[in-house]
Amino acid sequence: MPEIQDFKPGDIVGFSGRCWWSAAINFFTGGIPFWGLSHVGILANSQDGRLLFWESTDESALPCEITGNEKVAGVQAHSLDKVLAGYHGRAWLYSLYRHLYAHEKCRLTGFLMSLVGRSYDTPGAIRSGGMILAVVDGCVRDESLDLLFCSEAVAAAAANIGIFQTANASRWSPNRLVRRLRLSGIVRKPKRLK
């Protein structure tokens, strides 16, 4: 397992749960049930400098490290150690191909801070599922970051700091996003965390 010093702002963490819902997400997004990704988040510093795991989810039982609110359904930040300790399934680290520059780290933190507390986008997550549906929906609907699902938040954050180009962050499912980041050389081969 990678050591904590191996983690850096901009790294992506992907999860594959052991429940039927995770298997369904994988099936509809081109992943292998119980192995492919059903959830992603991004590592970034908080304003006080702590490296946190930022995600948009409706399933966390942990209080948000930024707001202190419990059971937030939407964008929130947590200690990665706590997330991994409570997660039932597999997790992988997709390390960014380079360290972010200081201004990119600040921009990433600022962008994610602006999203904290935004509600989870269940309909958007469903629409991002099918390959054809996601592409058509991405062409028909304008990008809206009012509500966010996990991979949409990660794609928007990566695009905001300029390491990932996308016309619409809402079209990316966890599996498709990580595949594109890997094929583009933005993240490295995954390392198993759990």
LUMKELUM-543616 format. One record per atom (N, C-alpha, C): residue in three letters; y, z, x. Coordinates in steps of 0.001 Angstrom, whole numbers. Atoms other than C-alpha are relative to their C-alpha. Example, Ala and Ser with C-alpha at 12.3 -4.5 7.8 and 13.67 -1.06 7.14 Angstrom:
BEGIN
GUKOL / Ala / -1190 / 0 / 890;
GUKOL / Ala / -4500 / 7800 / 12300;
GUKOL / Ala / 1200 / 0 / 900;
GUKOL / Ser / -1190 / -60 / -820;
GUKOL / Ser / -1060 / 7140 / 13670;
GUKOL / Ser / 1090 / 730 / -770;
% end
This chain:
BEGIN
GUKOL / Met / -1182 / 0 / 843;
GUKOL / Met / 0 / 0 / 0;
GUKOL / Met / 1245 / 0 / 887;
GUKOL / Pro / -1230 / 17 / -798;
GUKOL / Pro / 3481 / -840 / 1348;
GUKOL / Pro / 690 / 1368 / -30;
GUKOL / Glu / -758 / -1245 / -84;
GUKOL / Glu / 5584 / 2121 / 2497;
GUKOL / Glu / 1356 / -190 / -665;
GUKOL / Ile / -1276 / 63 / 703;
GUKOL / Ile / 8844 / 2965 / 730;
GUKOL / Ile / 1060 / -724 / 830;
GUKOL / Gln / -983 / 695 / -832;
GUKOL / Gln / 10824 / 1647 / 3730;
GUKOL / Gln / -182 / -1512 / -42;
GUKOL / Asp / 230 / 1432 / 157;
GUKOL / Asp / 9261 / -1759 / 3014;
GUKOL / Asp / 724 / -568 / -1219;
GUKOL / Phe / -666 / 457 / 1220;
GUKOL / Phe / 11093 / -1920 / -337;
GUKOL / Phe / 1486 / -186 / 281;
GUKOL / Lys / -1424 / 248 / -206;
GUKOL / Lys / 14584 / -3364 / -486;
GUKOL / Lys / 624 / -571 / -1265;
GUKOL / Pro / -667 / 584 / 1173;
GUKOL / Pro / 17188 / -4410 / -3061;
GUKOL / Pro / -319 / -1487 / -122;
GUKOL / Gly / 342 / 1397 / 276;
GUKOL / Gly / 16232 / -7704 / -4680;
GUKOL / Gly / -1482 / -248 / -118;
GUKOL / Asp / 1452 / 146 / 130;
GUKOL / Asp / 12472 / -7166 / -4439;
GUKOL / Asp / -391 / 96 / -1476;
GUKOL / Ile / 513 / 16 / 1372;
GUKOL / Ile / 10526 / -7819 / -7653;
GUKOL / Ile / -1305 / 789 / -37;
GUKOL / Val / 1263 / -701 / 203;
GUKOL / Val / 7776 / -5544 / -8939;
GUKOL / Val / -597 / -526 / -1298;
GUKOL / Gly / 698 / 539 / 1163;
GUKOL / Gly / 5222 / -7047 / -11327;
GUKOL / Gly / -1161 / 891 / -402;
GUKOL / Phe / 1029 / -875 / 552;
GUKOL / Phe / 2770 / -5240 / -13572;
GUKOL / Phe / -970 / -780 / -880;
GUKOL / Ser / 1022 / 526 / 894;
GUKOL / Ser / -470 / -6101 / -15339;
GUKOL / Ser / -725 / 1182 / -630;
GUKOL / Gly / 571 / -1147 / 685;
GUKOL / Gly / -1520 / -3563 / -17940;
GUKOL / Gly / -1443 / -200 / -415;
GUKOL / Arg / 1400 / 19 / 429;
GUKOL / Arg / -4980 / -2696 / -19195;
GUKOL / Arg / -143 / 39 / -1513;
GUKOL / Cys / 49 / -74 / 1463;
GUKOL / Cys / -4107 / -2834 / -22896;
GUKOL / Cys / -31 / -1403 / -608;
GUKOL / Trp / 101 / 1294 / 683;
GUKOL / Trp / -4547 / -5607 / -25472;
GUKOL / Trp / 1345 / -728 / 1;
GUKOL / Trp / -1324 / 628 / 52;
GUKOL / Trp / -775 / -6208 / -25618;
GUKOL / Trp / 302 / -724 / 1308;
GUKOL / Ser / -188 / 613 / -1307;
GUKOL / Ser / -627 / -6915 / -21887;
GUKOL / Ser / -861 / -1254 / 137;
GUKOL / Ala / 888 / 1164 / -38;
GUKOL / Ala / -3611 / -9259 / -22204;
GUKOL / Ala / 569 / -1150 / -822;
GUKOL / Ala / -603 / 1032 / 857;
GUKOL / Ala / -1865 / -11128 / -25044;
GUKOL / Ala / 1193 / -660 / 695;
GUKOL / Ile / -1154 / 552 / -728;
GUKOL / Ile / 1320 / -11523 / -22987;
GUKOL / Ile / -494 / -959 / 1078;
GUKOL / Asn / 555 / 867 / -1043;
GUKOL / Asn / -748 / -12929 / -20131;
GUKOL / Asn / -552 / -1294 / -573;
GUKOL / Phe / 601 / 1185 / 611;
GUKOL / Phe / -2652 / -15302 / -22373;
GUKOL / Phe / 1069 / -1010 / -406;
GUKOL / Phe / -1025 / 904 / 509;
GUKOL / Phe / 500 / -16745 / -23948;
GUKOL / Phe / 1007 / -458 / 1052;
GUKOL / Thr / -938 / 415 / -1044;
GUKOL / Thr / 2436 / -16988 / -20668;
GUKOL / Thr / -696 / -635 / 1195;
GUKOL / Gly / 700 / 710 / -1063;
GUKOL / Gly / -213 / -18737 / -18593;
GUKOL / Gly / -570 / 887 / 1079;
GUKOL / Gly / 593 / -914 / -963;
GUKOL / Gly / -1558 / -15658 / -16860;
GUKOL / Gly / -1447 / 300 / -358;
GUKOL / Ile / 1377 / -412 / 243;
GUKOL / Ile / -5045 / -14257 / -16586;
GUKOL / Ile / 40 / 1392 / -610;
GUKOL / Pro / -19 / -1329 / 622;
GUKOL / Pro / -5508 / -11366 / -19037;
GUKOL / Pro / -591 / 1072 / 917;
GUKOL / Phe / 357 / -1161 / -817;
GUKOL / Phe / -5774 / -8002 / -17262;
GUKOL / Phe / 153 / -246 / 1502;
GUKOL / Trp / -262 / 277 / -1407;
GUKOL / Trp / -4763 / -9638 / -13977;
GUKOL / Trp / 1399 / -566 / 227;
GUKOL / Gly / -1336 / 578 / -128;
GUKOL / Gly / -1611 / -11756 / -14421;
GUKOL / Gly / 1066 / 994 / -428;
GUKOL / Leu / -1115 / -908 / 269;
GUKOL / Leu / 1820 / -10267 / -15017;
GUKOL / Leu / 379 / 43 / -1477;
GUKOL / Ser / -497 / -187 / 1364;
GUKOL / Ser / 2921 / -8828 / -18329;
GUKOL / Ser / 1354 / 697 / 3;
GUKOL / His / -1295 / -682 / -92;
GUKOL / His / 6043 / -7027 / -17055;
GUKOL / His / 531 / -136 / 1420;
GUKOL / Val / -652 / 35 / -1308;
GUKOL / Val / 8538 / -7339 / -14189;
GUKOL / Val / 1294 / 797 / -37;
GUKOL / Gly / -1289 / -662 / -174;
GUKOL / Gly / 11519 / -5456 / -12882;
GUKOL / Gly / 487 / -297 / 1406;
GUKOL / Ile / -609 / 294 / -1301;
GUKOL / Ile / 13820 / -5598 / -9869;
GUKOL / Ile / 487 / 1290 / 640;
GUKOL / Leu / -502 / -1156 / -735;
GUKOL / Leu / 14720 / -3092 / -7181;
GUKOL / Leu / 1451 / -239 / 382;
GUKOL / Ala / -1413 / 67 / -375;
GUKOL / Ala / 18391 / -2360 / -6596;
GUKOL / Ala / 506 / 1423 / 166;
GUKOL / Asn / -609 / -1312 / -192;
GUKOL / Asn / 20590 / 499 / -5495;
GUKOL / Asn / 767 / 428 / -1241;
GUKOL / Ser / -906 / -561 / 1002;
GUKOL / Ser / 22314 / 2800 / -7933;
GUKOL / Ser / 1364 / 128 / 666;
GUKOL / Gln / -1334 / -132 / -584;
GUKOL / Gln / 26009 / 3488 / -7428;
GUKOL / Gln / 45 / 1103 / 1052;
GUKOL / Asp / 38 / -1049 / -1013;
GUKOL / Asp / 25089 / 6596 / -5431;
GUKOL / Asp / -952 / -343 / 1151;
GUKOL / Gly / 780 / 489 / -1126;
GUKOL / Gly / 22849 / 4530 / -3127;
GUKOL / Gly / -1511 / 140 / -105;
GUKOL / Arg / 1456 / -127 / 146;
GUKOL / Arg / 19365 / 5425 / -4435;
GUKOL / Arg / -604 / -1354 / -359;
GUKOL / Leu / 713 / 1226 / 345;
GUKOL / Leu / 16905 / 2533 / -4552;
GUKOL / Leu / -827 / 277 / -1251;
GUKOL / Leu / 651 / -220 / 1288;
GUKOL / Leu / 15738 / 2330 / -8184;
GUKOL / Leu / -665 / -1271 / -495;
GUKOL / Phe / 678 / 1100 / 678;
GUKOL / Phe / 13462 / 145 / -10271;
GUKOL / Phe / 733 / -227 / -1326;
GUKOL / Trp / -767 / 358 / 1194;
GUKOL / Trp / 15532 / -1627 / -12956;
GUKOL / Trp / -865 / -902 / -871;
GUKOL / Glu / 857 / 746 / 909;
GUKOL / Glu / 13718 / -2950 / -16011;
GUKOL / Glu / 591 / -3 / -1409;
GUKOL / Ser / -267 / -25 / 1438;
GUKOL / Ser / 14112 / -3883 / -19643;
GUKOL / Ser / -1353 / 128 / -677;
GUKOL / Thr / 1287 / -285 / 626;
GUKOL / Thr / 11297 / -2370 / -21654;
GUKOL / Thr / 214 / 809 / -1267;
GUKOL / Asp / -40 / -854 / 1192;
GUKOL / Asp / 10559 / -733 / -24965;
GUKOL / Asp / -1126 / 1028 / 51;
GUKOL / Glu / 1172 / -873 / -108;
GUKOL / Glu / 7635 / 1322 / -23634;
GUKOL / Glu / 161 / 1173 / 955;
GUKOL / Ser / -121 / -1058 / -999;
GUKOL / Ser / 9048 / 3751 / -21040;
GUKOL / Ser / 144 / 1373 / -635;
GUKOL / Ala / -126 / -1396 / 437;
GUKOL / Ala / 8579 / 7468 / -21563;
GUKOL / Ala / 887 / 782 / 965;
GUKOL / Leu / -830 / -657 / -996;
GUKOL / Leu / 10751 / 8251 / -18526;
GUKOL / Leu / 1471 / -57 / -398;
GUKOL / Pro / -1449 / 76 / 238;
GUKOL / Pro / 14418 / 9172 / -18864;
GUKOL / Pro / 642 / -956 / 1002;
GUKOL / Cys / -737 / 911 / -873;
GUKOL / Cys / 16807 / 6593 / -17424;
GUKOL / Cys / 729 / 808 / 1066;
GUKOL / Glu / -655 / -693 / -1115;
GUKOL / Glu / 18073 / 7677 / -13988;
GUKOL / Glu / 1526 / -134 / -49;
GUKOL / Ile / -1445 / 214 / 79;
GUKOL / Ile / 21549 / 6351 / -14834;
GUKOL / Ile / 605 / 785 / -1158;
GUKOL / Thr / -571 / -632 / 1190;
GUKOL / Thr / 22144 / 7629 / -18360;
GUKOL / Thr / -599 / 1368 / -304;
GUKOL / Gly / 693 / -1240 / 334;
GUKOL / Gly / 19638 / 10485 / -18508;
GUKOL / Gly / -677 / -35 / -1356;
GUKOL / Asn / 598 / 126 / 1331;
GUKOL / Asn / 18572 / 9235 / -21935;
GUKOL / Asn / -1501 / -232 / 95;
GUKOL / Glu / 1444 / 195 / 61;
GUKOL / Glu / 14897 / 9421 / -22799;
GUKOL / Glu / -344 / -1066 / -1024;
GUKOL / Lys / 548 / 1000 / 920;
GUKOL / Lys / 12876 / 6711 / -24509;
GUKOL / Lys / 1025 / -1068 / -381;
GUKOL / Val / -938 / 1099 / 186;
GUKOL / Val / 15453 / 3978 / -24071;
GUKOL / Val / -805 / -1274 / -231;
GUKOL / Ala / 639 / 1304 / 206;
GUKOL / Ala / 14385 / 605 / -25479;
GUKOL / Ala / 998 / -1059 / 441;
GUKOL / Gly / -928 / 969 / -559;
GUKOL / Gly / 16188 / -1837 / -23256;
GUKOL / Gly / 128 / 185 / 1498;
GUKOL / Val / -211 / -25 / -1443;
GUKOL / Val / 17689 / -1966 / -19762;
GUKOL / Val / 204 / 1441 / 468;
GUKOL / Gln / -17 / -1362 / -522;
GUKOL / Gln / 17157 / 1196 / -17730;
GUKOL / Gln / -436 / -17 / 1456;
GUKOL / Ala / 378 / -114 / -1417;
GUKOL / Ala / 16527 / 2407 / -14177;
GUKOL / Ala / -835 / 1256 / 195;
GUKOL / His / 905 / -1114 / -258;
GUKOL / His / 13775 / 4659 / -12835;
GUKOL / His / -365 / 43 / 1480;
GUKOL / Ser / 620 / -115 / -1314;
GUKOL / Ser / 12274 / 5954 / -9622;
GUKOL / Ser / -1293 / -807 / -48;
GUKOL / Leu / 1206 / 828 / -6;
GUKOL / Leu / 9590 / 3425 / -8716;
GUKOL / Leu / -1252 / 861 / 125;
GUKOL / Asp / 1159 / -887 / -150;
GUKOL / Asp / 7247 / 6233 / -7664;
GUKOL / Asp / -439 / 558 / -1352;
GUKOL / Lys / 331 / -548 / 1316;
GUKOL / Lys / 7428 / 7749 / -11160;
GUKOL / Lys / -578 / -1066 / -922;
GUKOL / Val / 514 / 1094 / 826;
GUKOL / Val / 6890 / 4390 / -12840;
GUKOL / Val / -1443 / -304 / 392;
GUKOL / Leu / 1355 / 315 / -467;
GUKOL / Leu / 3843 / 3648 / -10687;
GUKOL / Leu / -986 / 1121 / -337;
GUKOL / Ala / 890 / -1135 / 280;
GUKOL / Ala / 2400 / 7142 / -11184;
GUKOL / Ala / -456 / 12 / -1458;
GUKOL / Gly / 347 / -36 / 1413;
GUKOL / Gly / 2458 / 6770 / -14959;
GUKOL / Gly / -539 / -1295 / -562;
GUKOL / Tyr / 406 / 1310 / 508;
GUKOL / Tyr / 1415 / 3125 / -15195;
GUKOL / Tyr / -1518 / -158 / 5;
GUKOL / His / 1440 / 245 / 117;
GUKOL / His / -2083 / 2245 / -16407;
GUKOL / His / -261 / -1493 / 155;
GUKOL / Gly / 242 / 1402 / -298;
GUKOL / Gly / -2825 / -1047 / -14742;
GUKOL / Gly / 302 / -271 / 1463;
GUKOL / Arg / -273 / 422 / -1373;
GUKOL / Arg / -2105 / -3010 / -11590;
GUKOL / Arg / 1494 / -256 / 179;
GUKOL / Ala / -1401 / 281 / -315;
GUKOL / Ala / 1242 / -3427 / -9844;
GUKOL / Ala / 68 / -676 / 1369;
GUKOL / Trp / -177 / 750 / -1243;
GUKOL / Trp / 2429 / -5779 / -7086;
GUKOL / Trp / 1474 / -23 / 386;
GUKOL / Leu / -1341 / 156 / -550;
GUKOL / Leu / 5485 / -5977 / -4859;
GUKOL / Leu / 160 / -1443 / 450;
GUKOL / Tyr / -366 / 1345 / -427;
GUKOL / Tyr / 7026 / -9448 / -4505;
GUKOL / Tyr / 1281 / 154 / 815;
GUKOL / Ser / -1108 / -277 / -895;
GUKOL / Ser / 9246 / -8908 / -1495;
GUKOL / Ser / 909 / -1227 / 142;
GUKOL / Leu / -985 / 1065 / -185;
GUKOL / Leu / 12429 / -10954 / -1255;
GUKOL / Leu / -142 / -561 / 1413;
GUKOL / Tyr / 224 / 653 / -1291;
GUKOL / Tyr / 12267 / -13457 / 1605;
GUKOL / Tyr / 959 / 459 / 1091;
GUKOL / Arg / -965 / -502 / -983;
GUKOL / Arg / 15276 / -11863 / 3312;
GUKOL / Arg / 683 / 1237 / -579;
GUKOL / His / -807 / -1119 / 479;
GUKOL / His / 17440 / -8769 / 3108;
GUKOL / His / 1273 / -563 / -627;
GUKOL / Leu / -1262 / 407 / 605;
GUKOL / Leu / 20430 / -9099 / 820;
GUKOL / Leu / 1157 / 422 / 895;
GUKOL / Tyr / -1225 / -380 / -696;
GUKOL / Tyr / 23868 / -9099 / 2420;
GUKOL / Tyr / 668 / 1122 / -786;
GUKOL / Ala / -663 / -1149 / 635;
GUKOL / Ala / 26091 / -6092 / 1643;
GUKOL / Ala / 687 / -395 / -1309;
GUKOL / His / -702 / 408 / 1222;
GUKOL / His / 28163 / -8039 / -889;
GUKOL / His / -985 / -380 / -1111;
GUKOL / Glu / 1016 / 326 / 1004;
GUKOL / Glu / 24990 / -9270 / -2638;
GUKOL / Glu / -590 / 1269 / -604;
GUKOL / Lys / 500 / -1287 / 508;
GUKOL / Lys / 23657 / -5702 / -2907;
GUKOL / Lys / 989 / 615 / -978;
GUKOL / Cys / -1035 / -557 / 886;
GUKOL / Cys / 26966 / -4540 / -4401;
GUKOL / Cys / 67 / -771 / -1312;
GUKOL / Arg / -52 / 825 / 1203;
GUKOL / Arg / 27009 / -7434 / -6819;
GUKOL / Arg / -1218 / 247 / -897;
GUKOL / Leu / 1218 / -278 / 760;
GUKOL / Leu / 23389 / -6778 / -7863;
GUKOL / Leu / 114 / 1343 / -712;
GUKOL / Thr / -178 / -1318 / 616;
GUKOL / Thr / 24130 / -3095 / -8483;
GUKOL / Thr / 1005 / -69 / -1146;
GUKOL / Gly / -1017 / 107 / 1042;
GUKOL / Gly / 27273 / -3919 / -10448;
GUKOL / Gly / -506 / -732 / -1225;
GUKOL / Phe / 537 / 771 / 1127;
GUKOL / Phe / 25495 / -6499 / -12567;
GUKOL / Phe / -987 / 837 / -803;
GUKOL / Leu / 993 / -809 / 710;
GUKOL / Leu / 22581 / -4195 / -13400;
GUKOL / Leu / 642 / 1190 / -704;
GUKOL / Met / -713 / -1102 / 658;
GUKOL / Met / 24943 / -1294 / -14136;
GUKOL / Met / 657 / -480 / -1295;
GUKOL / Ser / -645 / 536 / 1212;
GUKOL / Ser / 26717 / -3550 / -16647;
GUKOL / Ser / -1005 / -242 / -1120;
GUKOL / Leu / 1037 / 249 / 1001;
GUKOL / Leu / 23392 / -4129 / -18417;
GUKOL / Leu / -646 / 1271 / -544;
GUKOL / Val / 669 / -1240 / 408;
GUKOL / Val / 22227 / -497 / -18672;
GUKOL / Val / 335 / 334 / -1443;
GUKOL / Gly / -170 / -374 / 1405;
GUKOL / Gly / 21682 / 482 / -22288;
GUKOL / Gly / -67 / -1170 / -966;
GUKOL / Arg / 155 / 1136 / 921;
GUKOL / Arg / 21471 / -3049 / -23668;
GUKOL / Arg / -1404 / 23 / -571;
GUKOL / Ser / 1274 / -129 / 714;
GUKOL / Ser / 18676 / -3222 / -26215;
GUKOL / Ser / -1020 / -1043 / 441;
GUKOL / Tyr / 1109 / 882 / -323;
GUKOL / Tyr / 15287 / -4817 / -25703;
GUKOL / Tyr / -44 / -1174 / -974;
GUKOL / Asp / 12 / 1229 / 790;
GUKOL / Asp / 14918 / -8408 / -26971;
GUKOL / Asp / -1426 / -435 / -314;
GUKOL / Thr / 1367 / 355 / 379;
GUKOL / Thr / 11535 / -8611 / -28703;
GUKOL / Thr / -117 / -1463 / -427;
GUKOL / Pro / 117 / 1423 / 369;
GUKOL / Pro / 12181 / -12008 / -30388;
GUKOL / Pro / 144 / -937 / 1204;
GUKOL / Gly / -172 / 825 / -1194;
GUKOL / Gly / 13388 / -13440 / -27068;
GUKOL / Gly / -1233 / 5 / 877;
GUKOL / Ala / 1234 / -88 / -795;
GUKOL / Ala / 10283 / -12177 / -25282;
GUKOL / Ala / -1085 / -878 / -610;
GUKOL / Ile / 999 / 828 / 686;
GUKOL / Ile / 8101 / -13883 / -27887;
GUKOL / Ile / 305 / -1480 / 208;
GUKOL / Arg / -383 / 1409 / -172;
GUKOL / Arg / 10068 / -17139 / -27628;
GUKOL / Arg / -251 / -492 / 1420;
GUKOL / Ser / 202 / 422 / -1395;
GUKOL / Ser / 9700 / -17167 / -23828;
GUKOL / Ser / -1469 / -225 / 323;
GUKOL / Gly / 1438 / 15 / -257;
GUKOL / Gly / 5905 / -17000 / -24176;
GUKOL / Gly / -602 / -1354 / 260;
GUKOL / Gly / 637 / 1304 / -177;
GUKOL / Gly / 4785 / -20579 / -24639;
GUKOL / Gly / 838 / -904 / 876;
GUKOL / Met / -698 / 878 / -936;
GUKOL / Met / 5675 / -23128 / -21990;
GUKOL / Met / 924 / -969 / -726;
GUKOL / Ile / -809 / 995 / 717;
GUKOL / Ile / 6890 / -25802 / -24396;
GUKOL / Ile / 1061 / 696 / -843;
GUKOL / Leu / -944 / -747 / 829;
GUKOL / Leu / 8487 / -23295 / -26778;
GUKOL / Leu / 1147 / 547 / 835;
GUKOL / Ala / -1032 / -563 / -862;
GUKOL / Ala / 10385 / -21659 / -23892;
GUKOL / Ala / 979 / -1071 / 467;
GUKOL / Val / -869 / 1084 / -462;
GUKOL / Val / 11729 / -24978 / -22600;
GUKOL / Val / 877 / -515 / -1139;
GUKOL / Val / -761 / 475 / 1163;
GUKOL / Val / 12761 / -26198 / -26061;
GUKOL / Val / 1031 / 1040 / -407;
GUKOL / Asp / -905 / -1073 / 386;
GUKOL / Asp / 14276 / -22832 / -26940;
GUKOL / Asp / 1141 / 140 / 1004;
GUKOL / Gly / -1028 / -77 / -1027;
GUKOL / Gly / 16129 / -22772 / -23604;
GUKOL / Gly / 1024 / -1119 / -105;
GUKOL / Cys / -925 / 1119 / 189;
GUKOL / Cys / 17669 / -26153 / -24437;
GUKOL / Cys / 814 / 142 / -1289;
GUKOL / Val / -648 / -116 / 1317;
GUKOL / Val / 18530 / -25292 / -28046;
GUKOL / Val / 926 / 1217 / -66;
GUKOL / Arg / -784 / -1238 / 50;
GUKOL / Arg / 19799 / -21734 / -27600;
GUKOL / Arg / 757 / 194 / 1310;
GUKOL / Asp / -761 / -364 / -1185;
GUKOL / Asp / 22562 / -20747 / -25221;
GUKOL / Asp / -511 / 1327 / 543;
GUKOL / Glu / 384 / -1270 / -592;
GUKOL / Glu / 21821 / -17965 / -22801;
GUKOL / Glu / 867 / 1106 / -583;
GUKOL / Ser / -709 / -1173 / 498;
GUKOL / Ser / 22752 / -14624 / -24306;
GUKOL / Ser / -623 / 1226 / 628;
GUKOL / Leu / 500 / -1205 / -645;
GUKOL / Leu / 22446 / -11374 / -22410;
GUKOL / Leu / 350 / 1244 / -810;
GUKOL / Asp / -294 / -1145 / 868;
GUKOL / Asp / 23328 / -9174 / -25387;
GUKOL / Asp / -1235 / 878 / -178;
GUKOL / Leu / 1296 / -668 / 47;
GUKOL / Leu / 19637 / -8248 / -25737;
GUKOL / Leu / -819 / -599 / 1136;
GUKOL / Leu / 736 / 499 / -1169;
GUKOL / Leu / 17226 / -8539 / -22818;
GUKOL / Leu / -1456 / 442 / -11;
GUKOL / Phe / 1383 / -363 / -288;
GUKOL / Phe / 13493 / -8661 / -22209;
GUKOL / Phe / -150 / 12 / 1514;
GUKOL / Cys / 138 / -316 / -1426;
GUKOL / Cys / 12063 / -7866 / -18760;
GUKOL / Cys / 320 / -1160 / 940;
GUKOL / Ser / -185 / 1111 / -938;
GUKOL / Ser / 11876 / -11252 / -17052;
GUKOL / Ser / 1351 / -682 / -180;
GUKOL / Glu / -1349 / 527 / 229;
GUKOL / Glu / 15143 / -12380 / -18639;
GUKOL / Glu / 1009 / 796 / 824;
GUKOL / Ala / -907 / -852 / -776;
GUKOL / Ala / 16930 / -9399 / -17034;
GUKOL / Ala / -138 / -277 / 1496;
GUKOL / Val / 232 / 270 / -1420;
GUKOL / Val / 15329 / -10107 / -13640;
GUKOL / Val / 555 / -1379 / 380;
GUKOL / Ala / -512 / 1353 / -278;
GUKOL / Ala / 16122 / -13848 / -13790;
GUKOL / Ala / 1524 / -11 / 6;
GUKOL / Ala / -1467 / -54 / 68;
GUKOL / Ala / 19724 / -13104 / -14810;
GUKOL / Ala / 573 / 716 / 1221;
GUKOL / Ala / -479 / -733 / -1171;
GUKOL / Ala / 20128 / -10579 / -11976;
GUKOL / Ala / -115 / -853 / 1263;
GUKOL / Ala / 191 / 856 / -1171;
GUKOL / Ala / 18694 / -12958 / -9367;
GUKOL / Ala / 985 / -1173 / -9;
GUKOL / Ala / -970 / 1097 / 111;
GUKOL / Ala / 20904 / -15777 / -10662;
GUKOL / Ala / 1415 / 499 / 276;
GUKOL / Asn / -1343 / -554 / -173;
GUKOL / Asn / 23977 / -13539 / -10680;
GUKOL / Asn / 368 / 170 / 1468;
GUKOL / Ile / -316 / -153 / -1426;
GUKOL / Ile / 23688 / -12882 / -6944;
GUKOL / Ile / -227 / -1282 / 795;
GUKOL / Gly / 78 / 1313 / -624;
GUKOL / Gly / 22938 / -16541 / -6202;
GUKOL / Gly / -1289 / -330 / 728;
GUKOL / Ile / 1251 / 318 / -702;
GUKOL / Ile / 19345 / -16385 / -4946;
GUKOL / Ile / -952 / -822 / -858;
GUKOL / Phe / 862 / 733 / 922;
GUKOL / Phe / 17840 / -18089 / -8017;
GUKOL / Phe / 880 / -814 / -934;
GUKOL / Gln / -774 / 881 / 865;
GUKOL / Gln / 19197 / -21064 / -9921;
GUKOL / Gln / -745 / -220 / -1314;
GUKOL / Thr / 577 / 261 / 1313;
GUKOL / Thr / 18533 / -21242 / -13651;
GUKOL / Thr / 1120 / -281 / -988;
GUKOL / Ala / -986 / 324 / 1029;
GUKOL / Ala / 20377 / -22775 / -16562;
GUKOL / Ala / -43 / 1008 / -1136;
GUKOL / Asn / 149 / -925 / 1116;
GUKOL / Asn / 19034 / -20162 / -18969;
GUKOL / Asn / -1046 / 1060 / 364;
GUKOL / Ala / 909 / -1089 / -377;
GUKOL / Ala / 17531 / -16789 / -17963;
GUKOL / Ala / -962 / 354 / -1122;
GUKOL / Ser / 822 / -355 / 1158;
GUKOL / Ser / 16082 / -16443 / -21469;
GUKOL / Ser / -1305 / -779 / -86;
GUKOL / Arg / 1213 / 824 / 98;
GUKOL / Arg / 13387 / -19061 / -20855;
GUKOL / Arg / -1140 / 487 / 890;
GUKOL / Trp / 983 / -394 / -997;
GUKOL / Trp / 11476 / -17152 / -18173;
GUKOL / Trp / -884 / 1150 / -464;
GUKOL / Ser / 981 / -1065 / 228;
GUKOL / Ser / 8308 / -15164 / -18907;
GUKOL / Ser / -326 / 619 / 1361;
GUKOL / Pro / 328 / -604 / -1304;
GUKOL / Pro / 7034 / -12763 / -16208;
GUKOL / Pro / -819 / -913 / 919;
GUKOL / Asn / 844 / 861 / -830;
GUKOL / Asn / 4308 / -15141 / -14986;
GUKOL / Asn / 746 / -1232 / 500;
GUKOL / Arg / -721 / 1209 / -412;
GUKOL / Arg / 6497 / -18257 / -14960;
GUKOL / Arg / 1099 / 316 / 994;
GUKOL / Leu / -1087 / -369 / -906;
GUKOL / Leu / 9387 / -16469 / -13268;
GUKOL / Leu / -536 / 262 / 1406;
GUKOL / Val / 528 / -321 / -1324;
GUKOL / Val / 7286 / -15071 / -10420;
GUKOL / Val / -609 / -1227 / 664;
GUKOL / Arg / 519 / 1250 / -578;
GUKOL / Arg / 5497 / -18398 / -9958;
GUKOL / Arg / 1136 / -841 / 574;
GUKOL / Arg / -1138 / 799 / -477;
GUKOL / Arg / 8858 / -20186 / -9660;
GUKOL / Arg / 641 / 626 / 1233;
GUKOL / Leu / -574 / -680 / -1163;
GUKOL / Leu / 10218 / -17560 / -7267;
GUKOL / Leu / -883 / -186 / 1238;
GUKOL / Arg / 936 / 218 / -1112;
GUKOL / Arg / 7080 / -17940 / -5113;
GUKOL / Arg / 67 / -1447 / 492;
GUKOL / Leu / -37 / 1413 / -387;
GUKOL / Leu / 7135 / -21759 / -5167;
GUKOL / Leu / 1310 / -372 / 686;
GUKOL / Ser / -1311 / 269 / -591;
GUKOL / Ser / 10838 / -21742 / -4272;
GUKOL / Ser / 210 / 732 / 1317;
GUKOL / Gly / -131 / -743 / -1246;
GUKOL / Gly / 10237 / -19419 / -1323;
GUKOL / Gly / 964 / 1168 / -81;
GUKOL / Ile / -955 / -1100 / 183;
GUKOL / Ile / 12491 / -16717 / -2794;
GUKOL / Ile / -674 / 1351 / 205;
GUKOL / Val / 763 / -1224 / -247;
GUKOL / Val / 9791 / -14042 / -2766;
GUKOL / Val / -1271 / -359 / 777;
GUKOL / Arg / 1206 / 178 / -803;
GUKOL / Arg / 6809 / -13594 / -496;
GUKOL / Arg / -1258 / 251 / -824;
GUKOL / Lys / 1299 / -278 / 596;
GUKOL / Lys / 3129 / -13325 / -1300;
GUKOL / Lys / -32 / 1473 / -422;
GUKOL / Pro / -31 / -1386 / 485;
GUKOL / Pro / 2557 / -10183 / -3395;
GUKOL / Pro / -877 / 947 / 802;
GUKOL / Lys / 783 / -1084 / -600;
GUKOL / Lys / 1367 / -6888 / -1937;
GUKOL / Lys / -354 / 966 / -1125;
GUKOL / Arg / 471 / -890 / 1065;
GUKOL / Arg / -700 / -4652 / -4180;
GUKOL / Arg / 575 / 1404 / 189;
GUKOL / Leu / -529 / -1354 / -5;
GUKOL / Leu / 1011 / -1369 / -5048;
GUKOL / Leu / -938 / 989 / -665;
GUKOL / Lys / 886 / -864 / 778;
GUKOL / Lys / -1534 / -20 / -7488;
GUKOL / Lys / -1142 / -815 / -560;
% end
